[in-house]
Amino acid sequence: MSDLMIVERKLNKKKVIIAICIVLIIIASIIYLVHKQKENKQAKAMDQQIASENTIENEQIQNIEEANLEPEVKKPTPNYTQEAKDNIKNIYKLEGHTAYLTFDDGPSNSVTPLILDLLKEKNIKASFFLLGSRVELYPDIVKREYEEGHYLANHGYSHVYSSIYSSVESIQDEYTRTENAIQQAIGNEEYKCHLFRFPGGSVGGPYASIKSQAIPILEEQEISYVDWNALTNDSAGSKTKEKIIQNLVSTVGEKKNVVILMHDAGDKILTYETLPEIIDFLIEKGYTFDNFYNIMK
Ligand SMILES: [Zn+2]
């Protein structure tokens, strides 16, 4: 073999080795790339899983936080501002065409729950002028009234005229006793209704003078009063549904706003039985229903 041939063979051998090396590098690269791609895919899938798990966890945390945020429905609280004072004084002339259903002398365990069921069914909020002595007997009913969004107002403690109207101090004392009873019944010591209804009304009668003396003194203590400008006469006189409706129709007349006096004492089952017709009549007359939370603000 010539020297040239030997050199040529060596060169060919080198070429073959280089080619093999290149092929090996290419194969290694392909294997590496395929492997890398697989890893990327797995990482991506894992990221997605973690992300979706995080979303679920976040949603769960949010749900828990939301549940913690609203542990109870916020109850409206009456306020005693100049606007509230003016509103209650001018209630019959305020904007709108509003009927305020008011129930005095309760609660009773025979009539009040039935009235509450009906008001709930009709989605109407009313106002209850409570007697302290009866609040103490049926605190759970008062709590229900409060929780269902009705206005709890003050009608004194005893409803015995000779007792409550014996002096201005006696009126104040009955008001305070009733307020305390209401606060205890609803478990809210901050609740002040700022609203009194004189038993028998604020005007006239044998106790007219003591009532008119009491009005400015109560006002100094952030207590306003409200009477009524329509009634069913369910406390005396109306012994049938027809009579109740007749009294309602004649006293409502064409009034702009009406504060309707009714009673939910234990013997006032007829008031409850006539209430659907009372409500229908007021709807027909174009009234919307409200209680005093929008007045005392
Ligand atoms: Zn009364």
py3Dmol code that shows the C-alpha trace and the ligand (Angstrom):
import py3Dmol

protein = """\
ATOM      1  CA  MET A   1       0.000   0.000   0.000  1.00  0.00           C
ATOM      2  CA  SER A   2       1.251   3.359  -0.928  1.00  0.00           C
ATOM      3  CA  ASP A   3       1.540   6.124   1.613  1.00  0.00           C
ATOM      4  CA  LEU A   4      -1.206   8.013  -0.153  1.00  0.00           C
ATOM      5  CA  MET A   5      -3.636   5.150   0.199  1.00  0.00           C
ATOM      6  CA  ILE A   6      -2.906   4.839   3.907  1.00  0.00           C
ATOM      7  CA  VAL A   7      -3.569   8.554   4.412  1.00  0.00           C
ATOM      8  CA  GLU A   8      -6.795   8.242   2.420  1.00  0.00           C
ATOM      9  CA  ARG A   9      -8.046   5.308   4.532  1.00  0.00           C
ATOM     10  CA  LYS A  10      -7.259   7.156   7.736  1.00  0.00           C
ATOM     11  CA  LEU A  11      -9.190  10.127   6.457  1.00  0.00           C
ATOM     12  CA  ASN A  12     -12.192   7.940   5.580  1.00  0.00           C
ATOM     13  CA  LYS A  13     -12.117   6.377   9.022  1.00  0.00           C
ATOM     14  CA  LYS A  14     -12.124   9.841  10.591  1.00  0.00           C
ATOM     15  CA  LYS A  15     -15.045  10.873   8.399  1.00  0.00           C
ATOM     16  CA  VAL A  16     -16.990   7.800   9.445  1.00  0.00           C
ATOM     17  CA  ILE A  17     -16.248   8.495  13.112  1.00  0.00           C
ATOM     18  CA  ILE A  18     -17.295  12.150  12.733  1.00  0.00           C
ATOM     19  CA  ALA A  19     -20.490  11.092  10.915  1.00  0.00           C
ATOM     20  CA  ILE A  20     -21.283   8.607  13.663  1.00  0.00           C
ATOM     21  CA  CYS A  21     -20.621  11.288  16.269  1.00  0.00           C
ATOM     22  CA  ILE A  22     -22.914  13.751  14.468  1.00  0.00           C
ATOM     23  CA  VAL A  23     -25.663  11.114  14.233  1.00  0.00           C
ATOM     24  CA  LEU A  24     -25.230  10.310  17.924  1.00  0.00           C
ATOM     25  CA  ILE A  25     -25.387  14.008  18.827  1.00  0.00           C
ATOM     26  CA  ILE A  26     -28.535  14.431  16.725  1.00  0.00           C
ATOM     27  CA  ILE A  27     -30.157  11.373  18.353  1.00  0.00           C
ATOM     28  CA  ALA A  28     -29.155  12.600  21.808  1.00  0.00           C
ATOM     29  CA  SER A  29     -30.532  16.045  20.997  1.00  0.00           C
ATOM     30  CA  ILE A  30     -33.833  14.575  19.781  1.00  0.00           C
ATOM     31  CA  ILE A  31     -34.123  12.401  22.874  1.00  0.00           C
ATOM     32  CA  TYR A  32     -33.310  15.448  25.056  1.00  0.00           C
ATOM     33  CA  LEU A  33     -35.848  17.648  23.250  1.00  0.00           C
ATOM     34  CA  VAL A  34     -38.592  15.026  23.405  1.00  0.00           C
ATOM     35  CA  HIS A  35     -37.875  14.504  27.074  1.00  0.00           C
ATOM     36  CA  LYS A  36     -37.833  18.265  27.735  1.00  0.00           C
ATOM     37  CA  GLN A  37     -41.138  18.715  25.907  1.00  0.00           C
ATOM     38  CA  LYS A  38     -42.679  15.942  28.007  1.00  0.00           C
ATOM     39  CA  GLU A  39     -41.394  17.618  31.171  1.00  0.00           C
ATOM     40  CA  ASN A  40     -42.785  20.977  30.057  1.00  0.00           C
ATOM     41  CA  LYS A  41     -46.131  19.401  29.351  1.00  0.00           C
ATOM     42  CA  GLN A  42     -46.187  17.766  32.771  1.00  0.00           C
ATOM     43  CA  ALA A  43     -45.147  21.027  34.467  1.00  0.00           C
ATOM     44  CA  LYS A  44     -47.827  22.911  32.580  1.00  0.00           C
ATOM     45  CA  ALA A  45     -50.462  20.360  33.553  1.00  0.00           C
ATOM     46  CA  MET A  46     -49.359  20.559  37.150  1.00  0.00           C
ATOM     47  CA  ASP A  47     -49.471  24.373  37.066  1.00  0.00           C
ATOM     48  CA  GLN A  48     -52.973  24.214  35.696  1.00  0.00           C
ATOM     49  CA  GLN A  49     -54.003  21.794  38.397  1.00  0.00           C
ATOM     50  CA  ILE A  50     -52.481  23.968  41.108  1.00  0.00           C
ATOM     51  CA  ALA A  51     -54.146  27.034  39.613  1.00  0.00           C
ATOM     52  CA  SER A  52     -57.534  25.382  39.555  1.00  0.00           C
ATOM     53  CA  GLU A  53     -57.030  24.098  43.078  1.00  0.00           C
ATOM     54  CA  ASN A  54     -56.103  27.626  44.160  1.00  0.00           C
ATOM     55  CA  THR A  55     -59.250  28.962  42.525  1.00  0.00           C
ATOM     56  CA  ILE A  56     -61.347  26.410  44.356  1.00  0.00           C
ATOM     57  CA  GLU A  57     -59.556  27.206  47.600  1.00  0.00           C
ATOM     58  CA  ASN A  58     -59.972  30.933  47.027  1.00  0.00           C
ATOM     59  CA  GLU A  59     -63.625  30.443  46.305  1.00  0.00           C
ATOM     60  CA  GLN A  60     -63.960  28.410  49.466  1.00  0.00           C
ATOM     61  CA  ILE A  61     -62.155  31.105  51.481  1.00  0.00           C
ATOM     62  CA  GLN A  62     -64.352  33.748  49.868  1.00  0.00           C
ATOM     63  CA  ASN A  63     -67.457  31.738  50.727  1.00  0.00           C
ATOM     64  CA  ILE A  64     -66.324  31.396  54.323  1.00  0.00           C
ATOM     65  CA  GLU A  65     -65.488  35.107  54.465  1.00  0.00           C
ATOM     66  CA  GLU A  66     -68.849  36.017  52.969  1.00  0.00           C
ATOM     67  CA  ALA A  67     -70.613  33.756  55.452  1.00  0.00           C
ATOM     68  CA  ASN A  68     -68.671  35.447  58.253  1.00  0.00           C
ATOM     69  CA  LEU A  69     -69.454  38.895  56.874  1.00  0.00           C
ATOM     70  CA  GLU A  70     -73.192  38.539  57.173  1.00  0.00           C
ATOM     71  CA  PRO A  71     -73.844  36.617  60.348  1.00  0.00           C
ATOM     72  CA  GLU A  72     -77.099  38.464  60.896  1.00  0.00           C
ATOM     73  CA  VAL A  73     -79.416  40.841  59.058  1.00  0.00           C
ATOM     74  CA  LYS A  74     -78.788  44.420  60.068  1.00  0.00           C
ATOM     75  CA  LYS A  75     -81.819  45.813  61.877  1.00  0.00           C
ATOM     76  CA  PRO A  76     -82.955  49.330  61.186  1.00  0.00           C
ATOM     77  CA  THR A  77     -82.508  51.748  64.068  1.00  0.00           C
ATOM     78  CA  PRO A  78     -84.709  54.793  64.621  1.00  0.00           C
ATOM     79  CA  ASN A  79     -82.929  58.139  64.885  1.00  0.00           C
ATOM     80  CA  TYR A  80     -84.012  61.377  66.443  1.00  0.00           C
ATOM     81  CA  THR A  81     -82.919  64.172  64.141  1.00  0.00           C
ATOM     82  CA  GLN A  82     -84.547  67.472  63.293  1.00  0.00           C
ATOM     83  CA  GLU A  83     -85.720  65.775  60.088  1.00  0.00           C
ATOM     84  CA  ALA A  84     -87.304  62.962  62.113  1.00  0.00           C
ATOM     85  CA  LYS A  85     -89.081  65.463  64.365  1.00  0.00           C
ATOM     86  CA  ASP A  86     -90.378  67.416  61.384  1.00  0.00           C
ATOM     87  CA  ASN A  87     -91.373  64.251  59.529  1.00  0.00           C
ATOM     88  CA  ILE A  88     -93.468  62.905  62.366  1.00  0.00           C
ATOM     89  CA  LYS A  89     -95.153  66.285  62.922  1.00  0.00           C
ATOM     90  CA  ASN A  90     -95.981  66.586  59.243  1.00  0.00           C
ATOM     91  CA  ILE A  91     -96.646  62.935  58.559  1.00  0.00           C
ATOM     92  CA  TYR A  92    -100.085  63.467  56.999  1.00  0.00           C
ATOM     93  CA  LYS A  93     -98.624  65.946  54.495  1.00  0.00           C
ATOM     94  CA  LEU A  94     -95.370  64.196  53.596  1.00  0.00           C
ATOM     95  CA  GLU A  95     -94.634  63.318  49.975  1.00  0.00           C
ATOM     96  CA  GLY A  96     -96.228  60.162  48.615  1.00  0.00           C
ATOM     97  CA  HIS A  97     -99.508  58.386  49.174  1.00  0.00           C
ATOM     98  CA  THR A  98     -98.687  56.212  52.123  1.00  0.00           C
ATOM     99  CA  ALA A  99    -100.679  54.047  54.526  1.00  0.00           C
ATOM    100  CA  TYR A 100     -99.128  53.416  57.940  1.00  0.00           C
ATOM    101  CA  LEU A 101    -100.786  50.426  59.572  1.00  0.00           C
ATOM    102  CA  THR A 102    -100.469  50.803  63.332  1.00  0.00           C
ATOM    103  CA  PHE A 103    -101.467  48.309  66.023  1.00  0.00           C
ATOM    104  CA  ASP A 104    -101.873  49.364  69.659  1.00  0.00           C
ATOM    105  CA  ASP A 105    -102.166  47.577  73.006  1.00  0.00           C
ATOM    106  CA  GLY A 106    -100.223  44.442  72.050  1.00  0.00           C
ATOM    107  CA  PRO A 107     -98.595  42.090  71.947  1.00  0.00           C
ATOM    108  CA  SER A 108    -101.077  39.303  72.550  1.00  0.00           C
ATOM    109  CA  ASN A 109    -100.370  35.635  71.981  1.00  0.00           C
ATOM    110  CA  SER A 110    -103.755  35.028  70.337  1.00  0.00           C
ATOM    111  CA  VAL A 111    -103.909  37.810  67.721  1.00  0.00           C
ATOM    112  CA  THR A 112    -100.434  39.286  67.163  1.00  0.00           C
ATOM    113  CA  PRO A 113     -98.818  36.143  65.644  1.00  0.00           C
ATOM    114  CA  LEU A 114    -101.721  35.824  63.180  1.00  0.00           C
ATOM    115  CA  ILE A 115    -101.324  39.456  62.132  1.00  0.00           C
ATOM    116  CA  LEU A 116     -97.574  38.924  61.756  1.00  0.00           C
ATOM    117  CA  ASP A 117     -98.161  35.876  59.527  1.00  0.00           C
ATOM    118  CA  LEU A 118    -100.486  37.879  57.318  1.00  0.00           C
ATOM    119  CA  LEU A 119     -98.166  40.903  57.104  1.00  0.00           C
ATOM    120  CA  LYS A 120     -95.337  38.565  56.151  1.00  0.00           C
ATOM    121  CA  GLU A 121     -97.437  36.954  53.437  1.00  0.00           C
ATOM    122  CA  LYS A 122     -98.367  40.381  52.043  1.00  0.00           C
ATOM    123  CA  ASN A 123     -94.837  41.733  52.544  1.00  0.00           C
ATOM    124  CA  ILE A 124     -96.087  44.742  54.488  1.00  0.00           C
ATOM    125  CA  LYS A 125     -94.165  46.437  57.311  1.00  0.00           C
ATOM    126  CA  ALA A 126     -96.309  47.885  60.085  1.00  0.00           C
ATOM    127  CA  SER A 127     -95.787  49.689  63.395  1.00  0.00           C
ATOM    128  CA  PHE A 128     -96.673  48.288  66.817  1.00  0.00           C
ATOM    129  CA  PHE A 129     -97.360  50.605  69.769  1.00  0.00           C
ATOM    130  CA  LEU A 130     -96.490  48.244  72.557  1.00  0.00           C
ATOM    131  CA  LEU A 131     -97.621  48.129  76.161  1.00  0.00           C
ATOM    132  CA  GLY A 132     -94.673  47.458  78.472  1.00  0.00           C
ATOM    133  CA  SER A 133     -96.717  45.167  80.697  1.00  0.00           C
ATOM    134  CA  ARG A 134     -97.532  42.943  77.702  1.00  0.00           C
ATOM    135  CA  VAL A 135     -94.018  43.098  76.275  1.00  0.00           C
ATOM    136  CA  GLU A 136     -92.896  41.483  79.530  1.00  0.00           C
ATOM    137  CA  LEU A 137     -95.501  38.736  79.070  1.00  0.00           C
ATOM    138  CA  TYR A 138     -94.645  37.959  75.424  1.00  0.00           C
ATOM    139  CA  PRO A 139     -91.063  39.040  74.716  1.00  0.00           C
ATOM    140  CA  ASP A 140     -90.659  36.452  71.930  1.00  0.00           C
ATOM    141  CA  ILE A 141     -93.504  37.977  69.928  1.00  0.00           C
ATOM    142  CA  VAL A 142     -91.905  41.426  70.256  1.00  0.00           C
ATOM    143  CA  LYS A 143     -88.607  39.962  69.097  1.00  0.00           C
ATOM    144  CA  ARG A 144     -90.367  38.474  66.095  1.00  0.00           C
ATOM    145  CA  GLU A 145     -91.972  41.835  65.247  1.00  0.00           C
ATOM    146  CA  TYR A 146     -88.537  43.437  65.362  1.00  0.00           C
ATOM    147  CA  GLU A 147     -86.817  40.731  63.338  1.00  0.00           C
ATOM    148  CA  GLU A 148     -89.490  40.889  60.656  1.00  0.00           C
ATOM    149  CA  GLY A 149     -88.849  44.597  60.153  1.00  0.00           C
ATOM    150  CA  HIS A 150     -91.804  46.152  61.952  1.00  0.00           C
ATOM    151  CA  TYR A 151     -91.415  49.345  63.928  1.00  0.00           C
ATOM    152  CA  LEU A 152     -91.596  48.936  67.686  1.00  0.00           C
ATOM    153  CA  ALA A 153     -93.078  52.041  69.301  1.00  0.00           C
ATOM    154  CA  ASN A 154     -94.134  52.926  72.835  1.00  0.00           C
ATOM    155  CA  HIS A 155     -97.691  53.059  74.208  1.00  0.00           C
ATOM    156  CA  GLY A 156     -96.821  53.265  77.928  1.00  0.00           C
ATOM    157  CA  TYR A 157     -96.805  50.468  80.452  1.00  0.00           C
ATOM    158  CA  SER A 158    -100.196  50.081  82.110  1.00  0.00           C
ATOM    159  CA  HIS A 159    -102.838  51.639  79.838  1.00  0.00           C
ATOM    160  CA  VAL A 160    -104.642  52.611  83.019  1.00  0.00           C
ATOM    161  CA  TYR A 161    -105.496  56.275  82.415  1.00  0.00           C
ATOM    162  CA  SER A 162    -105.753  57.230  86.087  1.00  0.00           C
ATOM    163  CA  SER A 163    -102.289  55.801  86.625  1.00  0.00           C
ATOM    164  CA  ILE A 164    -100.321  56.934  83.549  1.00  0.00           C
ATOM    165  CA  TYR A 165    -101.922  60.412  83.552  1.00  0.00           C
ATOM    166  CA  SER A 166    -101.549  61.018  87.288  1.00  0.00           C
ATOM    167  CA  SER A 167     -98.514  63.230  86.502  1.00  0.00           C
ATOM    168  CA  VAL A 168     -95.999  64.080  83.781  1.00  0.00           C
ATOM    169  CA  GLU A 169     -93.437  62.026  85.732  1.00  0.00           C
ATOM    170  CA  SER A 170     -95.765  59.055  85.610  1.00  0.00           C
ATOM    171  CA  ILE A 171     -95.999  59.300  81.803  1.00  0.00           C
ATOM    172  CA  GLN A 172     -92.190  59.450  81.631  1.00  0.00           C
ATOM    173  CA  ASP A 173     -91.872  56.553  84.043  1.00  0.00           C
ATOM    174  CA  GLU A 174     -94.249  54.348  82.012  1.00  0.00           C
ATOM    175  CA  TYR A 175     -92.399  55.281  78.826  1.00  0.00           C
ATOM    176  CA  THR A 176     -89.042  54.267  80.325  1.00  0.00           C
ATOM    177  CA  ARG A 177     -90.347  51.007  81.765  1.00  0.00           C
ATOM    178  CA  THR A 178     -91.761  50.076  78.377  1.00  0.00           C
ATOM    179  CA  GLU A 179     -88.563  51.060  76.579  1.00  0.00           C
ATOM    180  CA  ASN A 180     -86.553  48.862  78.941  1.00  0.00           C
ATOM    181  CA  ALA A 181     -88.938  45.951  78.383  1.00  0.00           C
ATOM    182  CA  ILE A 182     -88.622  46.323  74.588  1.00  0.00           C
ATOM    183  CA  GLN A 183     -84.819  46.494  74.769  1.00  0.00           C
ATOM    184  CA  GLN A 184     -84.734  43.378  76.877  1.00  0.00           C
ATOM    185  CA  ALA A 185     -87.173  41.500  74.636  1.00  0.00           C
ATOM    186  CA  ILE A 186     -85.190  42.155  71.456  1.00  0.00           C
ATOM    187  CA  GLY A 187     -81.766  41.904  73.100  1.00  0.00           C
ATOM    188  CA  ASN A 188     -80.723  45.360  71.961  1.00  0.00           C
ATOM    189  CA  GLU A 189     -80.053  47.865  74.713  1.00  0.00           C
ATOM    190  CA  GLU A 190     -79.437  50.589  72.154  1.00  0.00           C
ATOM    191  CA  TYR A 191     -82.934  50.463  70.668  1.00  0.00           C
ATOM    192  CA  LYS A 192     -84.859  53.692  71.201  1.00  0.00           C
ATOM    193  CA  CYS A 193     -88.034  54.207  69.216  1.00  0.00           C
ATOM    194  CA  HIS A 194     -88.308  57.947  70.046  1.00  0.00           C
ATOM    195  CA  LEU A 195     -92.027  57.600  69.440  1.00  0.00           C
ATOM    196  CA  PHE A 196     -94.911  57.580  71.898  1.00  0.00           C
ATOM    197  CA  ARG A 197     -98.624  57.203  71.374  1.00  0.00           C
ATOM    198  CA  PHE A 198    -100.713  58.560  74.225  1.00  0.00           C
ATOM    199  CA  PRO A 199    -103.321  55.989  75.320  1.00  0.00           C
ATOM    200  CA  GLY A 200    -106.593  57.519  74.160  1.00  0.00           C
ATOM    201  CA  GLY A 201    -104.722  59.992  71.917  1.00  0.00           C
ATOM    202  CA  SER A 202    -102.832  63.208  72.651  1.00  0.00           C
ATOM    203  CA  VAL A 203    -105.817  65.546  72.545  1.00  0.00           C
ATOM    204  CA  GLY A 204    -108.882  66.019  74.702  1.00  0.00           C
ATOM    205  CA  GLY A 205    -110.451  63.922  77.421  1.00  0.00           C
ATOM    206  CA  PRO A 206    -110.231  64.436  81.154  1.00  0.00           C
ATOM    207  CA  TYR A 207    -106.405  64.273  81.033  1.00  0.00           C
ATOM    208  CA  ALA A 208    -105.950  66.842  78.225  1.00  0.00           C
ATOM    209  CA  SER A 209    -103.997  69.247  80.392  1.00  0.00           C
ATOM    210  CA  ILE A 210    -101.468  66.707  81.706  1.00  0.00           C
ATOM    211  CA  LYS A 211    -100.943  65.422  78.141  1.00  0.00           C
ATOM    212  CA  SER A 212    -100.224  68.897  76.774  1.00  0.00           C
ATOM    213  CA  GLN A 213     -97.810  69.530  79.667  1.00  0.00           C
ATOM    214  CA  ALA A 214     -96.020  66.276  78.877  1.00  0.00           C
ATOM    215  CA  ILE A 215     -95.548  66.902  75.133  1.00  0.00           C
ATOM    216  CA  PRO A 216     -92.694  69.498  75.316  1.00  0.00           C
ATOM    217  CA  ILE A 217     -91.025  67.639  78.198  1.00  0.00           C
ATOM    218  CA  LEU A 218     -91.018  64.378  76.244  1.00  0.00           C
ATOM    219  CA  GLU A 219     -89.678  66.241  73.213  1.00  0.00           C
ATOM    220  CA  GLU A 220     -86.751  67.525  75.290  1.00  0.00           C
ATOM    221  CA  GLN A 221     -85.973  63.862  75.929  1.00  0.00           C
ATOM    222  CA  GLU A 222     -86.052  63.101  72.209  1.00  0.00           C
ATOM    223  CA  ILE A 223     -89.502  61.558  72.275  1.00  0.00           C
ATOM    224  CA  SER A 224     -92.082  62.598  69.695  1.00  0.00           C
ATOM    225  CA  TYR A 225     -95.667  61.416  69.608  1.00  0.00           C
ATOM    226  CA  VAL A 226     -98.042  60.425  66.864  1.00  0.00           C
ATOM    227  CA  ASP A 227    -101.844  60.017  66.832  1.00  0.00           C
ATOM    228  CA  TRP A 228    -103.843  58.784  63.812  1.00  0.00           C
ATOM    229  CA  ASN A 229    -106.043  60.240  61.087  1.00  0.00           C
ATOM    230  CA  ALA A 230    -107.974  57.073  60.161  1.00  0.00           C
ATOM    231  CA  LEU A 231    -109.381  54.167  62.162  1.00  0.00           C
ATOM    232  CA  THR A 232    -111.476  51.036  62.025  1.00  0.00           C
ATOM    233  CA  ASN A 233    -112.936  51.672  65.475  1.00  0.00           C
ATOM    234  CA  ASP A 234    -112.058  48.086  66.338  1.00  0.00           C
ATOM    235  CA  SER A 235    -111.546  48.988  69.997  1.00  0.00           C
ATOM    236  CA  ALA A 236    -115.129  50.085  70.492  1.00  0.00           C
ATOM    237  CA  GLY A 237    -118.137  49.912  68.274  1.00  0.00           C
ATOM    238  CA  SER A 238    -117.112  47.843  65.264  1.00  0.00           C
ATOM    239  CA  LYS A 239    -118.496  44.388  65.956  1.00  0.00           C
ATOM    240  CA  THR A 240    -118.595  43.127  62.372  1.00  0.00           C
ATOM    241  CA  LYS A 241    -116.266  43.129  59.375  1.00  0.00           C
ATOM    242  CA  GLU A 242    -118.703  45.401  57.549  1.00  0.00           C
ATOM    243  CA  LYS A 243    -118.614  47.962  60.364  1.00  0.00           C
ATOM    244  CA  ILE A 244    -114.801  47.887  60.448  1.00  0.00           C
ATOM    245  CA  ILE A 245    -114.555  48.483  56.689  1.00  0.00           C
ATOM    246  CA  GLN A 246    -117.257  51.154  56.837  1.00  0.00           C
ATOM    247  CA  ASN A 247    -115.312  53.077  59.506  1.00  0.00           C
ATOM    248  CA  LEU A 248    -112.097  52.666  57.557  1.00  0.00           C
ATOM    249  CA  VAL A 249    -113.625  53.880  54.288  1.00  0.00           C
ATOM    250  CA  SER A 250    -115.207  56.933  55.886  1.00  0.00           C
ATOM    251  CA  THR A 251    -112.109  57.987  57.853  1.00  0.00           C
ATOM    252  CA  VAL A 252    -109.598  57.361  55.044  1.00  0.00           C
ATOM    253  CA  GLY A 253    -111.682  59.426  52.612  1.00  0.00           C
ATOM    254  CA  GLU A 254    -109.366  61.096  50.115  1.00  0.00           C
ATOM    255  CA  LYS A 255    -106.488  61.687  52.537  1.00  0.00           C
ATOM    256  CA  LYS A 256    -102.948  61.965  51.168  1.00  0.00           C
ATOM    257  CA  ASN A 257    -101.252  59.860  53.859  1.00  0.00           C
ATOM    258  CA  VAL A 258    -103.083  57.804  56.453  1.00  0.00           C
ATOM    259  CA  VAL A 259    -101.970  56.620  59.881  1.00  0.00           C
ATOM    260  CA  ILE A 260    -104.531  53.938  60.677  1.00  0.00           C
ATOM    261  CA  LEU A 261    -105.323  53.045  64.261  1.00  0.00           C
ATOM    262  CA  MET A 262    -105.999  49.359  64.917  1.00  0.00           C
ATOM    263  CA  HIS A 263    -105.413  47.012  67.852  1.00  0.00           C
ATOM    264  CA  ASP A 264    -103.793  43.614  68.346  1.00  0.00           C
ATOM    265  CA  ALA A 265    -104.917  42.987  71.931  1.00  0.00           C
ATOM    266  CA  GLY A 266    -106.122  39.464  72.742  1.00  0.00           C
ATOM    267  CA  ASP A 267    -109.800  40.085  71.929  1.00  0.00           C
ATOM    268  CA  LYS A 268    -109.174  41.723  68.537  1.00  0.00           C
ATOM    269  CA  ILE A 269    -109.499  38.626  66.364  1.00  0.00           C
ATOM    270  CA  LEU A 270    -111.947  40.522  64.142  1.00  0.00           C
ATOM    271  CA  THR A 271    -109.192  43.025  63.310  1.00  0.00           C
ATOM    272  CA  TYR A 272    -107.056  40.137  62.067  1.00  0.00           C
ATOM    273  CA  GLU A 273    -109.952  38.592  60.154  1.00  0.00           C
ATOM    274  CA  THR A 274    -110.729  41.904  58.409  1.00  0.00           C
ATOM    275  CA  LEU A 275    -107.095  42.806  57.722  1.00  0.00           C
ATOM    276  CA  PRO A 276    -106.980  41.262  54.198  1.00  0.00           C
ATOM    277  CA  GLU A 277    -109.962  43.425  53.169  1.00  0.00           C
ATOM    278  CA  ILE A 278    -108.429  46.485  54.854  1.00  0.00           C
ATOM    279  CA  ILE A 279    -105.218  45.937  52.897  1.00  0.00           C
ATOM    280  CA  ASP A 280    -107.090  45.358  49.608  1.00  0.00           C
ATOM    281  CA  PHE A 281    -109.101  48.539  50.093  1.00  0.00           C
ATOM    282  CA  LEU A 282    -105.949  50.607  50.705  1.00  0.00           C
ATOM    283  CA  ILE A 283    -104.231  49.092  47.659  1.00  0.00           C
ATOM    284  CA  GLU A 284    -107.277  49.965  45.549  1.00  0.00           C
ATOM    285  CA  LYS A 285    -107.047  53.534  46.808  1.00  0.00           C
ATOM    286  CA  GLY A 286    -103.469  53.625  45.503  1.00  0.00           C
ATOM    287  CA  TYR A 287    -101.653  53.654  48.849  1.00  0.00           C
ATOM    288  CA  THR A 288     -98.273  52.090  49.407  1.00  0.00           C
ATOM    289  CA  PHE A 289     -97.470  50.698  52.860  1.00  0.00           C
ATOM    290  CA  ASP A 290     -94.675  51.805  55.127  1.00  0.00           C
ATOM    291  CA  ASN A 291     -93.727  51.967  58.780  1.00  0.00           C
ATOM    292  CA  PHE A 292     -91.940  54.666  60.764  1.00  0.00           C
ATOM    293  CA  TYR A 293     -88.348  53.681  60.017  1.00  0.00           C
ATOM    294  CA  ASN A 294     -88.444  55.954  56.995  1.00  0.00           C
ATOM    295  CA  ILE A 295     -89.836  58.741  59.155  1.00  0.00           C
ATOM    296  CA  MET A 296     -87.509  58.424  62.149  1.00  0.00           C
ATOM    297  CA  LYS A 297     -84.194  58.765  60.358  1.00  0.00           C
TER     298      LYS A 297
END
"""
ligand_1 = """\
1
ZN
Zn -104.319 51.900 73.528
"""
view = py3Dmol.view(width=600, height=400)
view.addModel(protein, "pdb")
view.setStyle({"model": 0}, {"cartoon": {"style": "trace"}})
view.addModel(ligand_1, "xyz")
view.setStyle({"model": 1}, {"stick": {}})
view.zoomTo()
view.show()
